[in-house]
Structures are given as C-alpha cells and as structure tokens.
C-alpha cells in the first residue's frame, strides 16, 4: 500500500533541512526545485530531457489547464501524468496568482473568483471547491488550496482582509479535498509583509492541518531583503515535520538564502524564461549569450556542467544560434539552466548532509561575485 505523502528529514544544518518527500508518484529529494510546466509542458523540454536534467517533480497550473484543454478532458485521457509522459510527482498551482494577474478581467467575492478567460473572454467561476476538483481531475500529486494572492504593495487593512479570506477559502478547500495515499493538500500562508498577519495565517492553517505548507505572496516586487525578513518571521511558525514550499522563487541567490532558512520546495519560471532570452545561469554568474564577447569564445558555457549545451557546444555556437534566431539556442539554454538549478539544489542538499552549508554557500557566492553577471531576470508572471 502506498504510504501517505510524507517528508522524512535526513539532516539539518542550522535551520536548513535535507530530506526525502515520499509521494504516490515516487520520491523527491529535498531541497528541490520544480521546473514550471504551466500548460502541461516545460517549454523547450521533452520529458526525457527533464529527467536527464535531474528533475524529480514538476509544476503545472490548474488555471491554464482548466481553460485549455480542460480538466475533464485531461481526466478522460488518463490524467496529467499520462498526457505529458511524466510519471513522477506533479504539483499544481490552484490559480490564485494567475487570477490576480488578470486585473480588470476578474472579480473576487467571498464565494470565489469570477473571471473572463484571457484566451477567449469566456466567463468562469473559480471557487475553492472547483479549484480542488480541477486538480483532482488532473491527478495532481500535490494540490494547492485556492488563495487570494495579495497585491503588492498592500495596506495593513487590505492585507488583513485578503489573508482572512484566503484562510476561509483554505478551510473550504480542505473540506472539498479527497485524501488518497501518497497525495497531499498544501495550505498557503498569506499576509503580505506584515509579520503579525503571517503568524495569524500560519496558525490558522496549522489548526486546519495540511500535508504541507506554502508561503505565497512573495517575489512580487518587494525585493530580496523584505522577502527574507518575511521568511524569517514565518518559517518558525510552520510544523517542522511537514514540507515547506516557497512559491514562485527565484534566482540562485534567492534559493540559497531560502534553503538556509528551512525551505524545502521551490518553483519559478526564471530559469526557463531566461534560457529563451539568451541568459545562462552558471557557476561564474549570469551570462547573456547575445553579448559580442561570446562571438568567438571556444570554451564550454560552464565547465562544471554536464548538460548537452556545455558538453557538446562552445559559447560561440550558442551566441550564433541566438543571433541567427534559431530555436535550438533557446532549447539548449533552457536545458542548461534547469540542469544548473538541479545541480545547485543537489549541492545544497549534500552540504546540509555534510554539516557544511555555510562553507558551501560562501564558495558559491564567491564564484558568482568573481564572474561577470548580467542583469537580473524579470520576475514571474501568469505562467511560462
């Protein structure tokens, strides 16, 4: 019999944790980064390529999939795992962030969200119950409650009302959820940048009892310092025996800082989006392959990486692909960035197991600082 979804911690180093998340669709070593497959595909990557890059769990988006091709159709075709040839774990975002991004196309009420599709303008009603049902039809390994992702910046009264509504929606989401062995439902902590609201949210969710806890409403423009301060206030209030997921974050520096504070799971569109726009994350910082300095550079992109872009091609070739507008450039850099993120997380996990996270992080950051980083990638948006 498949055991319940469970995180077994194997080591800690300060607040940082390394463990193994057991699910109905296989184990996930933590800390872990989830590539974003918004539309049931990670752009530019086959399922075999994702596996080769080291991914063990991926994210898909219930909002986008309920609109196209439809949750009921996906269920009739055997579920999301079969549809996209990914038998491993899948976490689905309920759509709260995407609904926030719709702006004038949506209206939030106590019942849920009434919105018009960004695809064809059709009217939809997304309630906590419907969000959970959609994710059940998709056969999501990890289901997220429907929440209201509080806009940034937010006044204290506005953030309080938004958080309290999200907690009521969380209770409704849990009531609608059908537990199954190896599957899980995660609550989402909200409260903007107000520590008291974050603590109230964490307490409400803990009282309800979830299989895991996410921290939402960050990486929306507040900057890294305020994001980390919010994590410092929030993470100690979450149950230590349950997985902790920081939604929509982020850059390698963000991941390193959050892992050190005790986060287990991450997702973000940054590595795939950066790959499509000629930006590569490497052990020496961020490179923009469109830059002329790479035009005749025969070296591998990152000698420390074993992905196809680094093993089989020179920087000059990657530069040429982007200057020529060839799609192979975006495919190779997407693969590289995802492989780099997976390698980064494995290295952090190994350092936690060895009890040397601080030394490992210092070496990482020194190498990045000595390199020639380009501009920071843009934050995530509706999907990737």
N, C-alpha and C positions, 0 to 999 in steps of 0.2 A: 504494500500500500504506500502511495506517495505521502511523505510526511508534510505537515503544514509548512507554509513559507516561513523560513527561519534564518536568522543571521547568527552564525556561530563565530564569535570573536576568537582569533588565534593569537593576537598580540596587541599590546598598546604601547605607545611611546608618548608620554605626556597625555594630551587629550586625543592624539591621533590613534586610529584603530585600523587593524587589518583583520579580515575575516573571510568567511565563505557564506554567501547567501544561497540557501537551498530552495529551489523552486520546482514546480511541476515540469518545467521545460529545461531543467539542467541547472548546474551550479554556476555561480558568478563569484569570482574573486574580488574582494573589495580592499581598498577603494577602487571604484570602477567608473569609467566614462562611457556613456551611451551615445553612439552616433545617432543623429536625428534623421529618421526616415518619415518625414511628415506625411507624404502621400503613399505610404507603403513601399517606399524605395528611398535609399540613401543616394542622392544624386551622384551619378557618375560611377557608382559602385555596384557590382553584382554581389549576390550573397556569398559566393566563394571568395571574392576579394575582401569582403568584410571579415570573413573568418580568417583569411590569411593575414589581415592587418592586426588580428588579435582581439577583435570584439567578441564579447560573450553575451551581451544584452544590448538591445537597441530600443529606440523610442519611435513610436508612431503617434499620429494625432487624431483623436476621435472626432474633433470638429470637422477637419477636412475630409475624413473618410466617411462620415455620415452624410456629407453633401455629395461626395463623388468617390467611389461608385455607389455608396450606400451600405450601411451596416448590415441590413437584411440580405443584400446580395452577397456580401463577403461571407456571411454565415452560410448561405446556401452553397457557396463554392468551397466550403470546408474550413473557413476561418482564415485569419490573417497569416498565421504561420505557414499554412499550405500555400496560400495565394502568393506570398513573396519568397517562398523557398527558404524560410528562416525557422528551423525547428527550435531554436533556442528561446530564451526568455524575451518577452516584449513588454515594455511599459507604455501605456497610452496616456497622454495628456488629455484631460477631460474637455478642454476648450476654453477654460476661463480666460487665459491670456489672449487667445485669438479673438474672443468676443470683445475684450477690452479694446483691441486694436481696431475694431470695426467703427468706433466713433459714432457718427450720426446714424449708422445702419442698425443700431441696436438700442433696446430699452430694457433696463434692469428693473425688475419688480421683486416683491417678496416671493412670488411663485417661481421665478426663474428669469430667463432672458429671452425676449422676443427679438429676433434679428432677421435681417434680409441677407441672403447669400451674396457674398462678394463675387460669385460666379455668374448667377443669372437673376439675382434680385428676388428669388422666391422667399416667401415668409416661413420662418421656422420658430418653434418654441422649444428652447432647451431648458429643462428643469433638472434638478439633481437626480430625480428618478430616471429621466430619459438619458442623462449622461452615463449613469451606471449601466443602464440597459444596453446602450450602444456599445460600451466597452465589453460587456458580456458577450454580445453577438460577435464582436471582433475576436473573442477568445484571448483577451489581454491577460498576460500573466500577472501584471500589476495594474490595478485600476486606480485612478485618481478621483477623489471627490470633486464635484463641481464647486468652484470657489469664485469669488469676485476678486480679481487681481487689482488691488487698489492703485489708482493712478498716482504718478509721482510728478510734482510734489503734492502732498495732501495735508490739509489742516488736521489738527487733532480730532475735532468733531467728525469730519468726513471719514478719517481713517477708522475711528471707533465704529461708526455706523456700518462701514464696509466690512470690517472684521467680524462684527457681531452677526451680520447677515451670512457671512461665509460659515460661521460656526453653526448657525441654524441649518444651512444647506448641508454641512458635513453630517449632522445628525440624520437628516433625511437620506443622504447618500448611503449611510451605513444601514439604515432600515431597508433600503432597496437592494442592497448587495446580497448576492447568493454565495456564501462561502463554499470553497472547494479546496481539497487538499493540494497544497503546493501553489495556490494562488493567493493574492493579497490585495487589500484595500488600504491605500495611504491617505491620511489626513494632511491638510496643508495649513501651515501656520501663516497667518497674515498679521497686519498691524503696522505697515509702513515702517518708518524709522523710529517709532515710539516704543521704548523698551517695555513699559508697563502693558501696552496693548499686546505686544508679542508674548509676554508672560501669561496674560489672560488667555490668549488664543491657545498657547501650548497646554495650559491647564485644562481648558475645555476639551481639547482633542484627546488628551490623556485620559480624562474621565470617561469619554465615549469609548476609547480603546480601539486602536487601529493596528494593523500589521506592520506599518511603517509610518514615518512622519517626514513630510517635505517642508522646506522653508521656501515660500513663494514671495512674490512681490519685490524681489531684489534684481540687480542688474538691469534696472530700468532708468538709469541716468543719475543715480545717487553717488557714483564714484566708489572706488575700492575701499577707501578708509571707512566710509559710513556703512558700506556693506559688511565689512569685517566687524565693526562695532556692533552691528545688529546680530551677527552670528554669535559674538561673544556673549551677548545678553540672552540669546535664545537657546543655544545648544545645550547648556547645562540643565535646562528645564525639560528636556525630552528624555523618554525612557532609554537607559543605556543599552538595553538588550534588543532594541528594535533598529532597523536600518534608518539612516538619516539621508535625505535626498535634497540637495540644493538645486533648485530648478533654474535652468537657463544660464548657467555659469560654466565656463567662461574662457578666459585666456590661461595659458600655462601658469602665469604668476597667481591668478585667481585660484586655480585648482590647488596649487601647492599651499597657499595660505589657508584655504578651507579644509584641506586634508589635515593640516596641523591642528586645526580646531575641532576635529572629530566628525567631519562629513564623510559619508560612505559612497554616495552615488551622485553623478553629475550628468547633465546633458547640455549641449549648446550647438548652435549652427555655425559658430565661428570657424572651426577647422575646415568644414566642407565649403562654406561660403568663401573663406579666404583662398582655398585651393582653386576655386573657379575664377578668382580675380588675381592670380599670379603671386599670391603671398604664401610663403612656406614657413612653418614653424620648425626651427632646427635647434640643435644643441648650442649653436652660436648666436641665437636670436632669430628675429624675423627678417626674411629676405623677400624683396619684391623682384621677381624674376623678369619683370619688364625693364628693369634698370639696365642701362647700357654697359655697366661694369661686368655684367654676366655674358655679354655677347660672344666673347672668345675664351671663356673660362672653361678649361677642360676638366676641372675637378668634379667629383660627385657632389650632389646637393648637400648631403650630410654624411660624412664618412662613418658616423656611428649608427646609421640606419640601414636596415637590410631590405627596405621596400624596393619594388622594381624601379621607381624613379631614381633611387640612389645607387642601386646595384648595377643598372644597365645603361644609364644615360648620364651625360655631362650637363653641367649647368648651362653651357652654351646651347645645347639642344633644347632644353626646357625654355630658355629665353626665346629661341627661334619659334617654337610652337606657339607661344603667346603672341609674338609679333606677327605671326602669319595667321592668327585666328583659328588655329587647329584645335579641335575639341580634345585631342589626346593630351594636350598640356594641362587642361583642367582635370582630366581623369587622373593623370599621374600625380598631380599635386594634391588632389583630394585624397588619393590612396596614401601618399606620404604623410599628410597632416594627420589623418586618422591613425596611421601606424605610429607616428610620433606621440600622439596623445595616449595611445595604449601603452607604449613603452614608458612614457612618463609615469603613468599610474602604477605599472608593474614595479618600476624603480622605487616609487614612494612606498609601496607595499613591502618590498624587500627591505628597505631601510627601517621601516617600523618593526619588522620581524627581527632585524639585527640590533634594534635599540639605538640606531644612529641616524634618526630622521634629521636632526639639526645639522649634522655634518653633511649629509647628502644634499639638503636644501641649500646650504651655503655653497657647495660646489656647483650646483645647478645655476644659482643666481650669479655667481662669479663668471661662469662661462657665458651666460646671456649678457651680462654687463660688458664683457670684453668684446662681444661681437658688434655687429652693425645693424641693430634693429630698425625696421621701417615703422611706418605709422601703425598705431593700434587699430585692429579691425573694428568695424561698426558693431553695435550691439544687435542682439537677435530681434526679429520681428515676427510676423504672423506664422511663418513657417520657413522651411528650407526646401 
